[in-house]
Amino acid sequence: MKSNYIVFAALLVGVVLFGCFGSDSLEELRKSGYDSMEKREYAQARKCFLKALELDARDKEALVGLAQAYRRDSRYDSAIYYFKRADLMHPKDREILQQIREVAVALGDWQNAINAIESMIRLGDSKDMWHEQLADLWLKNGQPGRAFFHARRAIVYGTDNPAIYLQAANWAAQHDSISAAFELFDSAIAKFGPLDPFVVNKALLLSMTGQHGQAEALIREAVGRENPPLPDLRFNLANILANRPERAKKQEALTIYRELGDRYPGQFPVDSLISAVSAQLK
């Protein structure tokens, strides 16, 4: 009999420790949920918040707490579902929108992240603070034209992110105007110095537009800054030389391709480039 009493008492302790502390009121359930969150007992926190939502399906604190409990457990699909539900029932709450944006980025849900930012802008956030991230998100979302728009705005407002300049310049070269691309490369080099991505891409663009001499001079300067020269820079030098009409330039390109051939197995079609230049030299 005594042993049965001990077992029964242990079960009661278990209910107190692992339930929502016998809470029945909305306020107590929310408190139990956040207490469990502090202890990193996320599954238990979710039970408390779900029980709170049974009492009031619109309760903002319970919805946000439940979403946070899923987020901290890296269960982002469920987290964004409850954050969006909270946003639906309690619109124009910037903190909820911010959490939607953060979880959407972690989830790779670019459209929801964009929507959250645009909602925050409508609530009063400065557009300037979001152009850089919107450029990245629209690019990932498969809409480079919108990405270009925001990248240009980010540059106007003084972004310190070199990748934004590179993104904007490359898009301009393909879809907008060559002169705009050159302007962006020159602005980037003036702001950040002759970083290899800017120099190489500008040199390749010069070569594509028939300005072979300027392209070669620019890339040779970059190659000469390193001792020994970086293989990737030498590879791009060879690409530019291979496009030149002079036999000596093509021969130099062939020599570089052969020297670098073993460095890029399966990565670049070096064998095909060697064959193409060799055929031109015959």
C-alpha positions in Angstrom: 0.0 0.0 0.0 2.8 2.3 0.9 4.6 1.6 -2.3 1.5 2.4 -4.3 1.2 5.7 -2.5 4.9 6.5 -3.5 4.2 5.7 -7.2 1.0 7.8 -7.1 2.9 10.7 -5.5 5.7 10.4 -8.2 3.1 10.7 -10.9 1.6 13.8 -9.4 5.1 15.4 -9.3 5.5 14.4 -13.0 2.3 16.3 -13.8 3.5 19.3 -12.0 7.0 19.2 -13.6 6.0 18.2 -17.2 2.5 19.6 -17.6 1.6 23.3 -17.9 1.7 23.5 -14.1 -2.0 22.8 -13.7 -2.7 26.2 -15.4 -6.2 26.9 -16.7 -6.1 30.6 -17.2 -4.8 32.2 -20.4 -2.3 34.3 -18.5 -0.9 31.3 -16.6 -0.6 29.2 -19.7 1.3 31.9 -21.5 3.6 32.3 -18.5 4.2 28.5 -18.4 5.0 28.6 -22.1 7.6 31.3 -21.7 9.1 29.7 -18.6 9.6 26.5 -20.6 11.1 28.5 -23.4 13.7 29.9 -21.0 14.6 26.4 -20.0 14.9 25.4 -23.7 12.0 23.0 -23.3 10.5 23.9 -26.6 8.1 21.0 -27.0 6.7 21.7 -23.6 6.4 25.4 -24.4 4.4 24.5 -27.5 2.0 22.4 -25.5 1.3 25.3 -23.2 0.8 27.8 -26.0 -1.4 25.4 -27.9 -3.5 25.0 -24.8 -3.7 28.8 -24.5 -4.9 29.0 -28.1 -7.7 26.6 -27.3 -9.0 29.3 -24.9 -8.4 32.2 -27.4 -7.4 31.4 -31.0 -6.6 35.0 -31.6 -4.3 35.6 -28.6 -1.3 37.4 -29.9 1.2 36.4 -27.2 0.3 32.7 -27.5 0.6 32.8 -31.3 3.9 34.6 -31.2 5.2 32.4 -28.4 4.2 29.2 -30.3 5.9 30.5 -33.4 9.1 31.3 -31.4 9.1 27.9 -29.8 9.0 26.3 -33.3 11.7 28.7 -34.5 14.1 28.0 -31.6 13.7 24.3 -32.4 14.7 25.0 -36.0 11.2 24.0 -37.2 10.9 26.9 -39.6 7.9 25.7 -41.6 5.7 25.6 -38.5 7.3 28.8 -37.2 6.4 30.8 -40.3 2.9 29.4 -40.3 2.1 30.7 -36.8 3.9 34.0 -37.4 1.8 34.6 -40.5 -1.3 33.6 -38.6 -0.4 36.1 -35.9 0.2 38.7 -38.7 -3.2 37.9 -40.2 -5.0 38.4 -36.9 -2.9 41.3 -35.7 -1.8 43.3 -38.8 0.5 46.2 -38.8 2.8 44.8 -36.0 6.3 45.4 -37.1 7.8 42.9 -34.6 5.8 40.1 -36.1 6.8 41.2 -39.6 10.4 41.3 -38.6 10.2 37.7 -37.3 8.5 36.6 -40.5 11.4 38.1 -42.5 14.0 36.4 -40.4 12.4 33.0 -40.5 11.6 33.3 -44.2 15.3 34.0 -45.0 16.3 31.0 -42.9 13.8 28.9 -44.7 14.8 30.1 -48.2 11.2 31.5 -48.6 12.3 34.6 -50.5 8.8 35.8 -51.4 7.6 35.9 -47.8 10.8 37.7 -46.8 10.2 40.3 -49.5 6.5 40.7 -48.5 7.5 41.2 -44.9 10.0 43.9 -45.8 7.5 45.7 -48.1 4.9 45.6 -45.3 7.5 47.2 -42.9 8.1 49.9 -45.4 4.4 50.6 -45.6 4.4 50.9 -41.8 7.1 53.6 -42.0 10.5 51.9 -42.4 12.8 53.9 -44.6 13.2 52.3 -48.0 16.9 53.1 -48.0 17.6 50.6 -45.2 16.1 47.8 -47.2 17.4 48.3 -50.8 20.4 46.1 -50.3 18.6 43.2 -48.9 15.8 43.5 -51.4 18.4 43.4 -54.2 19.6 40.1 -52.8 16.2 38.6 -52.2 14.7 39.5 -55.6 17.8 38.0 -57.3 17.3 34.7 -55.3 13.6 34.9 -56.1 14.4 34.7 -59.8 13.6 38.3 -60.7 16.9 40.0 -61.6 15.2 43.1 -63.0 13.8 44.0 -59.6 17.1 43.1 -58.0 18.9 45.5 -60.3 16.4 48.3 -59.4 17.2 47.9 -55.7 20.9 47.4 -56.3 21.1 50.7 -58.1 19.2 52.4 -55.3 21.4 50.8 -52.7 24.5 52.2 -54.5 22.9 55.7 -54.7 22.4 55.6 -50.9 26.0 54.5 -50.2 26.1 50.8 -49.7 29.4 49.4 -48.5 28.7 46.0 -49.9 31.0 45.2 -53.0 28.7 42.4 -54.1 25.9 44.8 -54.8 28.1 46.7 -57.2 29.1 43.5 -58.9 25.5 42.3 -59.1 24.3 45.6 -60.6 27.2 45.9 -63.1 26.8 42.4 -64.4 23.0 42.8 -64.8 23.5 46.1 -66.6 26.0 44.5 -69.0 23.4 41.8 -69.9 20.1 43.7 -69.9 20.5 47.5 -69.5 23.5 49.2 -71.1 27.2 48.5 -71.5 28.0 52.1 -70.6 26.1 51.7 -67.3 28.0 48.6 -66.5 31.4 50.3 -67.1 30.2 53.2 -64.9 29.3 50.8 -62.1 32.7 48.9 -62.4 34.6 52.3 -62.3 32.6 53.5 -59.3 33.3 50.2 -57.5 37.0 50.4 -58.2 37.1 54.0 -57.0 35.3 53.1 -53.8 36.8 49.7 -52.9 40.1 49.7 -54.9 41.1 47.3 -57.7 39.5 44.2 -56.2 39.9 41.1 -58.5 36.2 40.6 -59.2 35.8 44.1 -60.4 39.0 44.1 -62.5 38.3 40.7 -64.1 34.7 41.4 -64.9 35.5 44.8 -66.4 38.4 43.4 -68.4 36.1 40.6 -69.8 33.5 43.2 -70.7 36.1 45.3 -72.5 37.2 42.2 -74.4 33.6 41.3 -75.3 33.1 44.8 -76.7 36.2 44.6 -78.9 38.5 46.7 -76.6 41.1 44.0 -76.5 44.1 46.3 -75.7 42.5 47.9 -72.7 41.2 44.5 -71.5 44.6 43.0 -71.7 46.3 45.9 -70.0 43.9 45.9 -67.1 44.1 42.1 -66.5 47.9 42.1 -66.8 48.1 44.8 -64.1 46.0 42.6 -61.8 48.2 39.5 -62.6 51.3 41.5 -61.9 50.2 42.5 -58.4 50.6 38.9 -57.2 53.8 36.9 -56.9 53.3 34.2 -57.9 50.3 35.2 -60.1 47.0 33.8 -59.1 45.9 30.9 -61.4 42.4 32.3 -61.8 43.7 35.7 -62.9 46.1 33.9 -65.4 43.2 31.9 -66.7 41.1 35.0 -67.4 44.2 36.6 -69.0 44.4 33.6 -71.3 40.7 34.0 -72.2 41.3 37.6 -73.2 44.4 36.8 -75.2 42.6 34.0 -77.0 40.1 36.5 -78.4 42.8 38.7 -79.8 43.5 38.4 -83.5 47.3 38.4 -83.2 49.0 35.1 -83.5 51.5 35.8 -80.7 48.6 36.6 -78.3 46.9 33.3 -79.1 50.2 31.5 -78.6 50.6 33.0 -75.2 47.0 32.0 -74.4 47.7 28.4 -75.4 50.8 28.3 -73.3 48.8 29.5 -70.2 46.0 27.0 -70.8 48.5 24.2 -71.0 50.2 25.3 -67.8 46.9 25.5 -66.0 45.3 22.4 -67.5 45.8 20.1 -64.5 44.5 22.7 -62.1 40.9 22.7 -63.3 39.9 19.1 -63.9 36.3 19.0 -64.9 35.7 22.6 -63.6 36.5 24.5 -66.8 36.7 23.2 -70.4 40.4 23.8 -70.6 41.0 20.9 -73.0 38.4 22.3 -75.4 40.0 25.8 -75.1 43.4 24.3 -75.9 41.9 22.5 -79.0 40.1 25.6 -80.2 43.2 27.9 -79.9 45.4 25.2 -81.4 43.1 24.9 -84.4 43.3 28.7 -84.9 47.1 28.6 -84.9 47.3 26.0 -87.6 
